[in-house]
Amino acid sequence: MTVLYLVATPIGNLEDTSFRAINTLRNVGLIAAEDTRTTRKLLQRYGVNTPLLSYYKDNEIARIDRILNELEKHDVALVSEAGTPVISDPGQALVKAVVQAGIGVISIPGPSSITTAIALSGFPADQFISLGFLPRRRSARLKLWTNLAQVGYTIVFFEAPHRIKASLQDMADSLGERNIVICRELSKRYEEVIRGTPLSTLEHLSLPKGEFTVVVEGAWKPNVDPDTTGIVRALAQLKNAGYSVRDASKEILAKYHSTRRIIYELWLDL
């Protein structure tokens, strides 16, 4: 049986490539690459001569049949321009089609700007929300931040250099003095980490360049007592709507800084 390999590649520094990733890229019959120019630099660095096939957002659906045909003959690897395939990059439709065809899928773990940035932030990392790239329209961004304003989880997102300043201003308007960490050009020569609030970090971005990954602290700070009045009210509504305590806990934890133990005790008190 052949296999589709999802191979994580460096987000900047080519030395972050794993031995397993290189061996996989060397041994498959074809590499489907989001950006063949970037991938070719990686392959040349490690002496890999496997043929490349372009696979990006605008042609990913049209390429599926071609890749399925290739999988009838040999293994295929899928790589993004940088980082882990499928995560905010093309590939989900291909993986779904491959699974439906009864072909195996194996993910070769490696670099990810999401986990790298969250680790650098110092914010809680046991639970977080990844937004991918923010909407391009300001009205959509403002609506997004309004909906997430009370979420207690750490939030991470990507932003383009020509929109980063506008996005920071939107965050300031919607979230106020929230702690954030801006990571620019992670693992590259000019890597930069800026810590502060949306407005204070905005002052450091006169001419933004590079790729940005932004981490936002959750609405609730550690060691802050939860608003039990609001939790009880919300629990009562969920219980009346037929929610189980497990499902209700998920809803409450997404909006309040609390614990499952506290939620369960309040549920019993109802």
Summary of the structure (lengths in Angstrom):
residues: 270
radius of gyration: 21.8
end to end distance: 55.3
largest distance: 65.8
contacts: 838
relative contact order: 0.12
helix: 41%
strand: 19%
